[in-house]
Amino acid sequence: MESGKLPRIIIIGIIGAAVVILLLSSSIFYTVGNGERGVIFKRFGGGLDKDHVIAEGFHAKAPWDIIYIYDIKKQEVEETMEVLSSNGLEIKVDVSIRYKPIIDSIGYLHNTIGSSYLDRIIIPEMRSATRKVIGKYTPEELYSSKRNAIQNEILENTQRVLHKNYIDLDALLIRSVTLPQTIKNAIETKLKQEQIAQEYEFRIIREEKEAERKRIEAQGIQDFQKIVSKGIDENLLKWKGIEATIELGKSQNSKIIIIGQGDEGLPIILGGDH
């Protein structure tokens, strides 16, 4: 072999080895990022390892094994659907849900449903529960008084199914309800009339209480006057007049006091300098 060809072969060999190493490293080493978890499929070692969840960080595997990465952060999705109320009216409902996979069960989630679990189970189950629950109520109940109760019932029904499928449903919110305009107007008119009736009833109760207060006050005044009139007689009045005369007599002001000449024999006071 010529000496000039030897370095060329070595160079080609080195380049080839580098390519092989690079290709192998991309299939051997992998990283599970922040807010992620992984499960591994061992092609020659028992298939999917459902019980082992791979944590964040840098890892190595056999080049023939396959790693599946799952986002474990809370995610939110909005869904709009048309449902029927208990009386058959069509209602448009906007619902948002917040969810994430159950971390320790990602292997089982991948084995039974796969990474497309949002479209395969979350949305269908949420739609099913929404139709089932709203179908028991009237538009008026959904529009006003029982909206929170309906929302909680849909949440509980959906949670129960999703938890069995290794998914945690954190929250469900009915964002808006759109009724046919005629139904909406009728409900708003009814609610307004009910509010007016409640205000009128409140005013009646308030006036009745005020009348009762005044009656009690008047009765108290009347009772007081009866008690006072019974305790005051002619002798008491005369005695009080005498006491007043004595006190006036002690005053330094000049005056003329005529005893026994007034009405009912009370003193008469004439003059008085101030």
C-alpha positions as CSV (number, residue, x, y, z in Angstrom):
1,M,0.0,0.0,0.0
2,E,1.3,3.4,-0.9
3,S,2.3,5.6,1.9
4,G,0.3,8.5,0.6
5,K,-3.0,6.6,0.7
6,L,-2.6,5.5,4.3
7,P,-3.4,8.9,5.9
8,R,-6.4,9.3,3.6
9,I,-7.8,6.0,4.8
10,I,-7.2,6.9,8.4
11,I,-8.9,10.2,7.9
12,I,-11.9,8.5,6.3
13,G,-12.0,6.0,9.1
14,I,-11.9,8.7,11.7
15,I,-14.7,10.6,10.0
16,G,-16.8,7.4,9.7
17,A,-16.2,6.5,13.3
18,A,-17.3,10.0,14.3
19,V,-20.5,9.8,12.3
20,V,-21.2,6.4,13.8
21,I,-20.6,7.7,17.3
22,L,-22.8,10.8,16.6
23,L,-25.6,8.6,15.3
24,L,-25.3,6.3,18.3
25,S,-25.2,9.1,20.8
26,S,-28.5,10.6,19.5
27,S,-30.2,7.2,20.0
28,I,-28.4,6.5,23.3
29,F,-28.5,9.8,25.2
30,Y,-31.6,11.8,25.8
31,T,-32.8,14.6,28.1
32,V,-36.1,14.9,30.0
33,G,-36.8,18.6,30.3
34,N,-38.3,20.8,33.0
35,G,-41.9,19.9,33.7
36,E,-41.6,16.6,31.8
37,R,-41.5,12.9,32.6
38,G,-40.7,9.9,30.5
39,V,-41.5,6.3,30.0
40,I,-39.3,3.8,28.1
41,F,-40.2,1.0,25.7
42,K,-37.5,-1.8,25.9
43,R,-37.6,-3.5,22.6
44,F,-35.7,-6.6,23.9
45,G,-36.4,-6.2,27.6
46,G,-40.1,-6.7,28.3
47,G,-41.8,-3.9,26.4
48,L,-43.2,-0.8,28.0
49,D,-41.9,-0.2,31.6
50,K,-45.2,1.1,33.0
51,D,-44.0,1.3,36.6
52,H,-40.8,3.3,36.1
53,V,-41.3,7.0,35.4
54,I,-38.1,8.7,34.2
55,A,-37.4,12.0,36.0
56,E,-36.0,15.3,34.6
57,G,-32.4,15.3,33.5
58,F,-29.8,13.6,31.2
59,H,-30.2,9.9,30.7
60,A,-28.9,7.0,28.6
61,K,-30.6,4.0,27.1
62,A,-30.0,1.2,24.6
63,P,-30.1,2.5,21.0
64,W,-33.0,0.2,20.2
65,D,-35.2,1.3,23.1
66,I,-37.8,4.1,22.6
67,I,-38.4,6.9,25.1
68,Y,-41.8,8.7,25.3
69,I,-41.8,12.2,26.9
70,Y,-44.9,13.6,28.6
71,D,-45.6,17.2,29.6
72,I,-46.8,17.1,33.3
73,K,-47.5,20.8,33.7
74,K,-51.1,21.9,34.2
75,Q,-52.6,22.6,30.8
76,E,-55.8,24.4,29.8
77,V,-58.2,24.0,26.9
78,E,-61.4,25.7,25.9
79,E,-64.3,23.9,24.2
80,T,-67.5,25.2,22.7
81,M,-70.5,22.9,22.3
82,E,-74.2,23.0,21.6
83,V,-76.4,21.1,24.1
84,L,-80.1,20.6,24.7
85,S,-81.8,21.7,27.9
86,S,-84.5,19.6,29.7
87,N,-87.2,21.2,27.6
88,G,-85.4,20.6,24.3
89,L,-84.0,24.1,23.7
90,E,-80.6,24.4,22.1
91,I,-78.0,26.1,24.2
92,K,-74.4,27.1,23.3
93,V,-71.9,26.6,26.1
94,D,-68.3,27.6,26.4
95,V,-66.3,25.4,28.8
96,S,-62.7,25.5,29.9
97,I,-60.9,22.8,31.7
98,R,-57.5,22.5,33.4
99,Y,-55.8,19.1,33.5
100,K,-52.5,17.2,33.8
101,P,-51.5,13.5,33.7
102,I,-51.1,11.7,37.0
103,I,-47.3,11.6,37.3
104,D,-46.9,8.2,38.8
105,S,-49.3,6.7,36.3
106,I,-47.8,8.0,33.1
107,G,-46.7,4.5,32.0
108,Y,-50.3,3.2,32.4
109,L,-51.7,6.3,30.6
110,H,-49.3,5.7,27.7
111,N,-50.2,2.0,27.6
112,T,-54.0,2.4,27.6
113,I,-54.5,5.8,25.8
114,G,-51.3,7.3,24.6
115,S,-50.0,10.8,24.2
116,S,-53.1,12.0,22.4
117,Y,-55.2,11.6,25.6
118,L,-56.6,15.1,25.3
119,D,-58.5,14.3,22.1
120,R,-59.1,10.7,22.8
121,I,-60.6,10.9,26.3
122,I,-60.6,14.3,28.0
123,I,-62.7,16.3,25.5
124,P,-65.1,13.4,24.7
125,E,-65.8,12.8,28.4
126,M,-66.2,16.4,29.2
127,R,-68.7,16.8,26.3
128,S,-70.6,13.7,27.4
129,A,-70.8,14.9,31.0
130,T,-71.9,18.4,30.0
131,R,-74.7,17.1,27.7
132,K,-75.8,14.7,30.4
133,V,-75.9,17.3,33.2
134,I,-77.4,20.2,31.3
135,G,-80.0,18.0,29.9
136,K,-81.6,17.8,33.4
137,Y,-82.0,21.6,33.8
138,T,-84.0,24.4,32.2
139,P,-82.4,27.3,30.4
140,E,-83.4,29.6,33.3
141,E,-81.6,27.4,35.8
142,L,-78.5,27.3,33.7
143,Y,-78.6,31.0,33.0
144,S,-79.1,32.1,36.6
145,S,-79.8,30.3,39.9
146,K,-78.2,26.9,39.5
147,R,-75.2,27.7,37.3
148,N,-72.6,26.9,39.9
149,A,-74.3,23.7,40.9
150,I,-74.4,22.6,37.3
151,Q,-70.8,23.5,36.8
152,N,-69.7,21.4,39.9
153,E,-71.8,18.5,38.8
154,I,-70.2,18.4,35.4
155,L,-66.7,18.7,37.1
156,E,-67.4,15.8,39.4
157,N,-68.8,13.5,36.7
158,T,-65.8,14.2,34.4
159,Q,-63.2,13.9,37.2
160,R,-64.5,10.5,38.2
161,V,-64.0,9.1,34.7
162,L,-60.7,10.8,33.9
163,H,-59.1,9.7,37.2
164,K,-59.8,6.1,36.3
165,N,-57.8,6.8,33.2
166,Y,-54.8,8.3,34.9
167,I,-55.7,12.0,34.3
168,D,-56.2,14.7,37.0
169,L,-58.9,17.2,36.1
170,D,-58.0,20.2,38.3
171,A,-60.9,22.6,37.3
172,L,-63.8,23.0,35.0
173,L,-65.5,26.4,34.3
174,I,-68.6,27.3,32.4
175,R,-67.3,30.5,30.8
176,S,-70.4,31.6,29.0
177,V,-74.0,30.4,28.2
178,T,-75.7,31.6,25.0
179,L,-79.5,31.2,24.8
180,P,-81.8,32.0,21.9
181,Q,-82.6,35.7,22.1
182,T,-86.3,35.2,22.7
183,I,-85.6,32.9,25.6
184,K,-83.0,35.2,27.1
185,N,-85.4,38.2,26.9
186,A,-88.1,36.2,28.6
187,I,-85.8,35.0,31.4
188,E,-84.5,38.5,32.0
189,T,-88.0,39.9,32.1
190,K,-89.1,37.3,34.6
191,L,-86.1,37.9,36.8
192,K,-86.7,41.6,36.7
193,Q,-90.4,41.1,37.7
194,E,-89.3,38.8,40.5
195,Q,-86.8,41.4,41.8
196,I,-89.6,44.1,41.7
197,A,-91.9,41.8,43.6
198,Q,-89.2,41.1,46.2
199,E,-88.5,44.8,46.7
200,Y,-92.2,45.5,47.1
201,E,-92.5,42.8,49.6
202,F,-89.5,44.2,51.5
203,R,-91.1,47.6,51.6
204,I,-94.4,46.2,53.0
205,I,-92.5,44.3,55.7
206,R,-90.5,47.5,56.5
207,E,-93.7,49.6,56.8
208,E,-95.4,47.0,58.9
209,K,-92.4,47.0,61.3
210,E,-92.4,50.8,61.4
211,A,-96.1,50.9,62.2
212,E,-95.6,48.3,64.9
213,R,-92.8,50.4,66.4
214,K,-94.9,53.5,66.4
215,R,-97.8,51.6,68.0
216,I,-95.5,50.3,70.8
217,E,-94.1,53.9,71.3
218,A,-97.6,55.4,71.5
219,Q,-98.7,52.7,73.9
220,G,-95.6,53.4,76.1
221,I,-96.4,57.1,76.2
222,Q,-100.0,56.4,77.1
223,D,-99.0,54.0,79.9
224,F,-96.5,56.5,81.2
225,Q,-99.2,59.3,81.3
226,K,-101.5,57.0,83.2
227,I,-98.9,56.1,85.8
228,V,-97.9,59.8,86.3
229,S,-101.5,61.0,86.5
230,K,-102.3,58.5,89.2
231,G,-99.3,59.6,91.3
232,I,-100.1,63.3,91.2
233,D,-103.0,64.7,93.5
234,E,-104.0,68.1,94.8
235,N,-102.0,67.8,98.0
236,L,-98.8,66.9,96.1
237,L,-99.2,69.9,93.9
238,K,-99.7,72.2,96.9
239,W,-96.7,70.8,98.6
240,K,-94.5,71.3,95.5
241,G,-95.8,74.9,95.3
242,I,-94.8,75.5,98.9
243,E,-91.3,74.1,98.2
244,A,-91.0,76.4,95.2
245,T,-92.1,79.4,97.3
246,I,-89.5,78.6,100.0
247,E,-86.8,78.4,97.4
248,L,-87.9,81.7,95.8
249,G,-87.9,83.3,99.2
250,K,-84.2,82.5,99.6
251,S,-83.5,84.4,96.4
252,Q,-81.8,87.9,96.6
253,N,-84.2,89.3,94.0
254,S,-87.0,91.6,95.3
255,K,-90.5,90.2,95.0
256,I,-93.9,90.1,96.7
257,I,-95.3,86.7,97.6
258,I,-99.0,86.4,98.5
259,I,-99.6,83.0,100.2
260,G,-102.8,81.2,99.4
261,Q,-104.2,83.6,96.8
262,G,-103.5,81.7,93.6
263,D,-105.5,79.0,91.9
264,E,-105.8,75.9,94.0
265,G,-104.4,78.0,96.9
266,L,-100.9,78.2,95.5
267,P,-98.7,81.3,96.2
268,I,-98.8,84.3,93.8
269,I,-95.4,85.8,93.0
270,L,-95.3,89.5,92.1
271,G,-92.4,91.5,90.8
272,G,-88.8,90.4,90.9
273,D,-85.7,92.2,89.8
274,H,-83.2,90.2,87.8
